[in-house]
Amino acid sequence: MKKRYVLAALAAMVVLAGCGGKASTDNTDTQNTQDAQDDSAAASMDDDELSELDPEFSQDLESNEEIDAVDDTEETALDPITPSDYLVKNASDYVTIGDYSDVEVTKYTYEITDDMVQEEIQEELESYSEEESTNAPSEDGNIVYMNLTATVDGEAGDEEETFIILGQEEYGAEFDEKLTGVSAGDQLDFSVTYGDDTWQEDWQGKTVDFKVEVTDVTKSNTPEYNDDYVKNNTDYDTKADYEAAVKENLQQSYDEQSTYDAEEELITACVAKTEFTGEYPDALFESCKEEVLSGYTMFMEDGEEVSDVLEMFGVSESDIEEEAKNLVNRRLFIAAYVQANNVEVTEEEYVDYVKEYAAYYGETAADFEALYTRETIVNALYESKVTGLLMEQAKVTEVPYTADTYGDEESDDAENIDDMEMVEEGEEGIGE
């Protein structure tokens, strides 16, 4: 089962409530190396390009079908539920809600360019690529498989089976240069000196000695983009029709993300304008912490502990607690607003929501509910309703996207987060 934005959904809850369409699926099972190509390409993108803000928004233009939809006969009835039972009780004991009518929100508008359409189509073409070994010396775009040992400060690491895509410079431009012109069976010993900006923390500011044994060099054969490709792989007959559909789907995706971003900005601003007593139920903090951790445990492999995943992401225990406290604030605010304004989520709404998303993700409703937990789903539904009410009275300014404007807004958001009140045990709701 493929889920996009799942980590954000579990950490912030909002994605579950949904501000537009659902996540899309790829229409082919891509090779592992293709996934690595996508990841590596994304890491090397220029942040100033609008099209590269797209966090895999692409829609499945050919089908938009549900993922491995389950047979209705396998459906198991959900247990009865009263959604309000899963909200914080007497939230007003912990929170004093404020006047949110003057909250200002920026909503970006995006223009989908022809270049963005072609980049999307190129990604689709690459998903149909077939990888094959080549006897020619390695060149830009080839995938070089190797056994790699890195020695830092005289300490050799374990030999690792890995690969790079020449031109992506995953280990730096000099490393790529050393692996250009090689063939299977070649053995190399060389050193690379890294600056403080390399993503490998152990290599920052150091000279790393590499021992490499090349095991294979492959190339990807990408299909030619023409009317035949369109007819054979999409529901369209011509490139023009297909490109129009790609553009429409990209516009929808950016619009949905814009709505999500604006709603996130709104909730963050409202929480910042809310007074907290500094107290909260211990059970609430523990459930929020567990929910935050669940966003990382999904990356665990057999034999791994959650601490291994946290280390991989560079997340500390204090980071987890801070995320949990942010979620505590959010839950308290939503519950207090719901109770003060008589916002209701019915059992029918809950069941319909669970069944809809369970069917989309190819699961039974019971399995979907067990995966995300009733508390998370209920709070997401309430937050969706509260966000809608708050958005009706917010001062929303639509701003055409530019890279410079977006950068300025990001800096302002960072300052707002630093200033935002956070629940701290034994304190008056003031963080840091």
Secondary structure as a PSIPRED ss2 file (coil, helix, strand):
# PSIPRED VFORMAT (PSIPRED V4.0)

   1 M C   1.000  0.000  0.000
   2 K C   1.000  0.000  0.000
   3 K C   1.000  0.000  0.000
   4 R C   1.000  0.000  0.000
   5 Y C   1.000  0.000  0.000
   6 V H   0.000  1.000  0.000
   7 L H   0.000  1.000  0.000
   8 A H   0.000  1.000  0.000
   9 A H   0.000  1.000  0.000
  10 L H   0.000  1.000  0.000
  11 A H   0.000  1.000  0.000
  12 A H   0.000  1.000  0.000
  13 M C   1.000  0.000  0.000
  14 V H   0.000  1.000  0.000
  15 V H   0.000  1.000  0.000
  16 L H   0.000  1.000  0.000
  17 A H   0.000  1.000  0.000
  18 G C   1.000  0.000  0.000
  19 C C   1.000  0.000  0.000
  20 G C   1.000  0.000  0.000
  21 G C   1.000  0.000  0.000
  22 K C   1.000  0.000  0.000
  23 A C   1.000  0.000  0.000
  24 S C   1.000  0.000  0.000
  25 T C   1.000  0.000  0.000
  26 D C   1.000  0.000  0.000
  27 N C   1.000  0.000  0.000
  28 T C   1.000  0.000  0.000
  29 D C   1.000  0.000  0.000
  30 T C   1.000  0.000  0.000
  31 Q C   1.000  0.000  0.000
  32 N H   0.000  1.000  0.000
  33 T H   0.000  1.000  0.000
  34 Q H   0.000  1.000  0.000
  35 D H   0.000  1.000  0.000
  36 A H   0.000  1.000  0.000
  37 Q H   0.000  1.000  0.000
  38 D H   0.000  1.000  0.000
  39 D H   0.000  1.000  0.000
  40 S H   0.000  1.000  0.000
  41 A H   0.000  1.000  0.000
  42 A H   0.000  1.000  0.000
  43 A H   0.000  1.000  0.000
  44 S C   1.000  0.000  0.000
  45 M C   1.000  0.000  0.000
  46 D C   1.000  0.000  0.000
  47 D C   1.000  0.000  0.000
  48 D C   1.000  0.000  0.000
  49 E C   1.000  0.000  0.000
  50 L H   0.000  1.000  0.000
  51 S H   0.000  1.000  0.000
  52 E H   0.000  1.000  0.000
  53 L H   0.000  1.000  0.000
  54 D C   1.000  0.000  0.000
  55 P C   1.000  0.000  0.000
  56 E C   1.000  0.000  0.000
  57 F C   1.000  0.000  0.000
  58 S C   1.000  0.000  0.000
  59 Q C   1.000  0.000  0.000
  60 D C   1.000  0.000  0.000
  61 L C   1.000  0.000  0.000
  62 E C   1.000  0.000  0.000
  63 S C   1.000  0.000  0.000
  64 N C   1.000  0.000  0.000
  65 E C   1.000  0.000  0.000
  66 E C   1.000  0.000  0.000
  67 I C   1.000  0.000  0.000
  68 D C   1.000  0.000  0.000
  69 A C   1.000  0.000  0.000
  70 V C   1.000  0.000  0.000
  71 D C   1.000  0.000  0.000
  72 D H   0.000  1.000  0.000
  73 T H   0.000  1.000  0.000
  74 E H   0.000  1.000  0.000
  75 E C   1.000  0.000  0.000
  76 T C   1.000  0.000  0.000
  77 A C   1.000  0.000  0.000
  78 L C   1.000  0.000  0.000
  79 D C   1.000  0.000  0.000
  80 P C   1.000  0.000  0.000
  81 I C   1.000  0.000  0.000
  82 T C   1.000  0.000  0.000
  83 P H   0.000  1.000  0.000
  84 S H   0.000  1.000  0.000
  85 D H   0.000  1.000  0.000
  86 Y H   0.000  1.000  0.000
  87 L C   1.000  0.000  0.000
  88 V C   1.000  0.000  0.000
  89 K C   1.000  0.000  0.000
  90 N C   1.000  0.000  0.000
  91 A H   0.000  1.000  0.000
  92 S H   0.000  1.000  0.000
  93 D H   0.000  1.000  0.000
  94 Y C   1.000  0.000  0.000
  95 V E   0.000  0.000  1.000
  96 T E   0.000  0.000  1.000
  97 I C   1.000  0.000  0.000
  98 G C   1.000  0.000  0.000
  99 D C   1.000  0.000  0.000
 100 Y C   1.000  0.000  0.000
 101 S C   1.000  0.000  0.000
 102 D C   1.000  0.000  0.000
 103 V C   1.000  0.000  0.000
 104 E E   0.000  0.000  1.000
 105 V E   0.000  0.000  1.000
 106 T E   0.000  0.000  1.000
 107 K E   0.000  0.000  1.000
 108 Y E   0.000  0.000  1.000
 109 T E   0.000  0.000  1.000
 110 Y C   1.000  0.000  0.000
 111 E C   1.000  0.000  0.000
 112 I C   1.000  0.000  0.000
 113 T C   1.000  0.000  0.000
 114 D H   0.000  1.000  0.000
 115 D H   0.000  1.000  0.000
 116 M H   0.000  1.000  0.000
 117 V H   0.000  1.000  0.000
 118 Q H   0.000  1.000  0.000
 119 E H   0.000  1.000  0.000
 120 E H   0.000  1.000  0.000
 121 I H   0.000  1.000  0.000
 122 Q H   0.000  1.000  0.000
 123 E H   0.000  1.000  0.000
 124 E H   0.000  1.000  0.000
 125 L H   0.000  1.000  0.000
 126 E H   0.000  1.000  0.000
 127 S H   0.000  1.000  0.000
 128 Y C   1.000  0.000  0.000
 129 S C   1.000  0.000  0.000
 130 E E   0.000  0.000  1.000
 131 E E   0.000  0.000  1.000
 132 E E   0.000  0.000  1.000
 133 S E   0.000  0.000  1.000
 134 T C   1.000  0.000  0.000
 135 N C   1.000  0.000  0.000
 136 A C   1.000  0.000  0.000
 137 P C   1.000  0.000  0.000
 138 S C   1.000  0.000  0.000
 139 E C   1.000  0.000  0.000
 140 D C   1.000  0.000  0.000
 141 G C   1.000  0.000  0.000
 142 N C   1.000  0.000  0.000
 143 I E   0.000  0.000  1.000
 144 V E   0.000  0.000  1.000
 145 Y E   0.000  0.000  1.000
 146 M E   0.000  0.000  1.000
 147 N E   0.000  0.000  1.000
 148 L E   0.000  0.000  1.000
 149 T E   0.000  0.000  1.000
 150 A E   0.000  0.000  1.000
 151 T E   0.000  0.000  1.000
 152 V E   0.000  0.000  1.000
 153 D C   1.000  0.000  0.000
 154 G C   1.000  0.000  0.000
 155 E E   0.000  0.000  1.000
 156 A E   0.000  0.000  1.000
 157 G C   1.000  0.000  0.000
 158 D C   1.000  0.000  0.000
 159 E C   1.000  0.000  0.000
 160 E E   0.000  0.000  1.000
 161 E E   0.000  0.000  1.000
 162 T E   0.000  0.000  1.000
 163 F E   0.000  0.000  1.000
 164 I E   0.000  0.000  1.000
 165 I E   0.000  0.000  1.000
 166 L C   1.000  0.000  0.000
 167 G C   1.000  0.000  0.000
 168 Q C   1.000  0.000  0.000
 169 E C   1.000  0.000  0.000
 170 E C   1.000  0.000  0.000
 171 Y C   1.000  0.000  0.000
 172 G C   1.000  0.000  0.000
 173 A H   0.000  1.000  0.000
 174 E H   0.000  1.000  0.000
 175 F H   0.000  1.000  0.000
 176 D H   0.000  1.000  0.000
 177 E H   0.000  1.000  0.000
 178 K H   0.000  1.000  0.000
 179 L C   1.000  0.000  0.000
 180 T C   1.000  0.000  0.000
 181 G C   1.000  0.000  0.000
 182 V C   1.000  0.000  0.000
 183 S C   1.000  0.000  0.000
 184 A C   1.000  0.000  0.000
 185 G C   1.000  0.000  0.000
 186 D C   1.000  0.000  0.000
 187 Q E   0.000  0.000  1.000
 188 L E   0.000  0.000  1.000
 189 D E   0.000  0.000  1.000
 190 F E   0.000  0.000  1.000
 191 S E   0.000  0.000  1.000
 192 V E   0.000  0.000  1.000
 193 T E   0.000  0.000  1.000
 194 Y C   1.000  0.000  0.000
 195 G C   1.000  0.000  0.000
 196 D C   1.000  0.000  0.000
 197 D C   1.000  0.000  0.000
 198 T C   1.000  0.000  0.000
 199 W C   1.000  0.000  0.000
 200 Q C   1.000  0.000  0.000
 201 E H   0.000  1.000  0.000
 202 D H   0.000  1.000  0.000
 203 W H   0.000  1.000  0.000
 204 Q C   1.000  0.000  0.000
 205 G C   1.000  0.000  0.000
 206 K C   1.000  0.000  0.000
 207 T E   0.000  0.000  1.000
 208 V E   0.000  0.000  1.000
 209 D E   0.000  0.000  1.000
 210 F E   0.000  0.000  1.000
 211 K E   0.000  0.000  1.000
 212 V E   0.000  0.000  1.000
 213 E E   0.000  0.000  1.000
 214 V E   0.000  0.000  1.000
 215 T E   0.000  0.000  1.000
 216 D E   0.000  0.000  1.000
 217 V E   0.000  0.000  1.000
 218 T E   0.000  0.000  1.000
 219 K E   0.000  0.000  1.000
 220 S E   0.000  0.000  1.000
 221 N E   0.000  0.000  1.000
 222 T C   1.000  0.000  0.000
 223 P C   1.000  0.000  0.000
 224 E C   1.000  0.000  0.000
 225 Y C   1.000  0.000  0.000
 226 N C   1.000  0.000  0.000
 227 D H   0.000  1.000  0.000
 228 D H   0.000  1.000  0.000
 229 Y H   0.000  1.000  0.000
 230 V H   0.000  1.000  0.000
 231 K H   0.000  1.000  0.000
 232 N H   0.000  1.000  0.000
 233 N H   0.000  1.000  0.000
 234 T C   1.000  0.000  0.000
 235 D C   1.000  0.000  0.000
 236 Y C   1.000  0.000  0.000
 237 D C   1.000  0.000  0.000
 238 T C   1.000  0.000  0.000
 239 K H   0.000  1.000  0.000
 240 A H   0.000  1.000  0.000
 241 D H   0.000  1.000  0.000
 242 Y H   0.000  1.000  0.000
 243 E H   0.000  1.000  0.000
 244 A H   0.000  1.000  0.000
 245 A H   0.000  1.000  0.000
 246 V H   0.000  1.000  0.000
 247 K H   0.000  1.000  0.000
 248 E H   0.000  1.000  0.000
 249 N H   0.000  1.000  0.000
 250 L H   0.000  1.000  0.000
 251 Q H   0.000  1.000  0.000
 252 Q H   0.000  1.000  0.000
 253 S H   0.000  1.000  0.000
 254 Y H   0.000  1.000  0.000
 255 D H   0.000  1.000  0.000
 256 E H   0.000  1.000  0.000
 257 Q H   0.000  1.000  0.000
 258 S H   0.000  1.000  0.000
 259 T H   0.000  1.000  0.000
 260 Y H   0.000  1.000  0.000
 261 D H   0.000  1.000  0.000
 262 A H   0.000  1.000  0.000
 263 E H   0.000  1.000  0.000
 264 E H   0.000  1.000  0.000
 265 E H   0.000  1.000  0.000
 266 L H   0.000  1.000  0.000
 267 I H   0.000  1.000  0.000
 268 T H   0.000  1.000  0.000
 269 A H   0.000  1.000  0.000
 270 C H   0.000  1.000  0.000
 271 V H   0.000  1.000  0.000
 272 A H   0.000  1.000  0.000
 273 K C   1.000  0.000  0.000
 274 T C   1.000  0.000  0.000
 275 E E   0.000  0.000  1.000
 276 F E   0.000  0.000  1.000
 277 T C   1.000  0.000  0.000
 278 G C   1.000  0.000  0.000
 279 E C   1.000  0.000  0.000
 280 Y C   1.000  0.000  0.000
 281 P C   1.000  0.000  0.000
 282 D H   0.000  1.000  0.000
 283 A H   0.000  1.000  0.000
 284 L H   0.000  1.000  0.000
 285 F H   0.000  1.000  0.000
 286 E H   0.000  1.000  0.000
 287 S H   0.000  1.000  0.000
 288 C H   0.000  1.000  0.000
 289 K H   0.000  1.000  0.000
 290 E H   0.000  1.000  0.000
 291 E H   0.000  1.000  0.000
 292 V H   0.000  1.000  0.000
 293 L H   0.000  1.000  0.000
 294 S H   0.000  1.000  0.000
 295 G H   0.000  1.000  0.000
 296 Y H   0.000  1.000  0.000
 297 T H   0.000  1.000  0.000
 298 M C   1.000  0.000  0.000
 299 F C   1.000  0.000  0.000
 300 M C   1.000  0.000  0.000
 301 E C   1.000  0.000  0.000
 302 D C   1.000  0.000  0.000
 303 G C   1.000  0.000  0.000
 304 E C   1.000  0.000  0.000
 305 E C   1.000  0.000  0.000
 306 V H   0.000  1.000  0.000
 307 S H   0.000  1.000  0.000
 308 D H   0.000  1.000  0.000
 309 V H   0.000  1.000  0.000
 310 L H   0.000  1.000  0.000
 311 E H   0.000  1.000  0.000
 312 M H   0.000  1.000  0.000
 313 F H   0.000  1.000  0.000
 314 G C   1.000  0.000  0.000
 315 V C   1.000  0.000  0.000
 316 S C   1.000  0.000  0.000
 317 E H   0.000  1.000  0.000
 318 S H   0.000  1.000  0.000
 319 D H   0.000  1.000  0.000
 320 I H   0.000  1.000  0.000
 321 E H   0.000  1.000  0.000
 322 E H   0.000  1.000  0.000
 323 E H   0.000  1.000  0.000
 324 A H   0.000  1.000  0.000
 325 K H   0.000  1.000  0.000
 326 N H   0.000  1.000  0.000
 327 L H   0.000  1.000  0.000
 328 V H   0.000  1.000  0.000
 329 N H   0.000  1.000  0.000
 330 R H   0.000  1.000  0.000
 331 R H   0.000  1.000  0.000
 332 L H   0.000  1.000  0.000
 333 F H   0.000  1.000  0.000
 334 I H   0.000  1.000  0.000
 335 A H   0.000  1.000  0.000
 336 A H   0.000  1.000  0.000
 337 Y H   0.000  1.000  0.000
 338 V H   0.000  1.000  0.000
 339 Q H   0.000  1.000  0.000
 340 A H   0.000  1.000  0.000
 341 N H   0.000  1.000  0.000
 342 N C   1.000  0.000  0.000
 343 V C   1.000  0.000  0.000
 344 E C   1.000  0.000  0.000
 345 V C   1.000  0.000  0.000
 346 T C   1.000  0.000  0.000
 347 E H   0.000  1.000  0.000
 348 E H   0.000  1.000  0.000
 349 E H   0.000  1.000  0.000
 350 Y H   0.000  1.000  0.000
 351 V H   0.000  1.000  0.000
 352 D H   0.000  1.000  0.000
 353 Y H   0.000  1.000  0.000
 354 V H   0.000  1.000  0.000
 355 K H   0.000  1.000  0.000
 356 E H   0.000  1.000  0.000
 357 Y H   0.000  1.000  0.000
 358 A H   0.000  1.000  0.000
 359 A H   0.000  1.000  0.000
 360 Y H   0.000  1.000  0.000
 361 Y C   1.000  0.000  0.000
 362 G C   1.000  0.000  0.000
 363 E C   1.000  0.000  0.000
 364 T C   1.000  0.000  0.000
 365 A H   0.000  1.000  0.000
 366 A H   0.000  1.000  0.000
 367 D H   0.000  1.000  0.000
 368 F H   0.000  1.000  0.000
 369 E H   0.000  1.000  0.000
 370 A H   0.000  1.000  0.000
 371 L H   0.000  1.000  0.000
 372 Y H   0.000  1.000  0.000
 373 T C   1.000  0.000  0.000
 374 R H   0.000  1.000  0.000
 375 E H   0.000  1.000  0.000
 376 T H   0.000  1.000  0.000
 377 I H   0.000  1.000  0.000
 378 V H   0.000  1.000  0.000
 379 N H   0.000  1.000  0.000
 380 A H   0.000  1.000  0.000
 381 L H   0.000  1.000  0.000
 382 Y H   0.000  1.000  0.000
 383 E H   0.000  1.000  0.000
 384 S H   0.000  1.000  0.000
 385 K H   0.000  1.000  0.000
 386 V H   0.000  1.000  0.000
 387 T H   0.000  1.000  0.000
 388 G H   0.000  1.000  0.000
 389 L H   0.000  1.000  0.000
 390 L H   0.000  1.000  0.000
 391 M H   0.000  1.000  0.000
 392 E H   0.000  1.000  0.000
 393 Q H   0.000  1.000  0.000
 394 A C   1.000  0.000  0.000
 395 K E   0.000  0.000  1.000
 396 V E   0.000  0.000  1.000
 397 T E   0.000  0.000  1.000
 398 E E   0.000  0.000  1.000
 399 V E   0.000  0.000  1.000
 400 P E   0.000  0.000  1.000
 401 Y C   1.000  0.000  0.000
 402 T C   1.000  0.000  0.000
 403 A H   0.000  1.000  0.000
 404 D H   0.000  1.000  0.000
 405 T H   0.000  1.000  0.000
 406 Y H   0.000  1.000  0.000
 407 G H   0.000  1.000  0.000
 408 D H   0.000  1.000  0.000
 409 E H   0.000  1.000  0.000
 410 E H   0.000  1.000  0.000
 411 S H   0.000  1.000  0.000
 412 D H   0.000  1.000  0.000
 413 D H   0.000  1.000  0.000
 414 A H   0.000  1.000  0.000
 415 E H   0.000  1.000  0.000
 416 N H   0.000  1.000  0.000
 417 I H   0.000  1.000  0.000
 418 D H   0.000  1.000  0.000
 419 D H   0.000  1.000  0.000
 420 M C   1.000  0.000  0.000
 421 E C   1.000  0.000  0.000
 422 M C   1.000  0.000  0.000
 423 V C   1.000  0.000  0.000
 424 E C   1.000  0.000  0.000
 425 E C   1.000  0.000  0.000
 426 G C   1.000  0.000  0.000
 427 E C   1.000  0.000  0.000
 428 E C   1.000  0.000  0.000
 429 G C   1.000  0.000  0.000
 430 I C   1.000  0.000  0.000
 431 G C   1.000  0.000  0.000
 432 E C   1.000  0.000  0.000
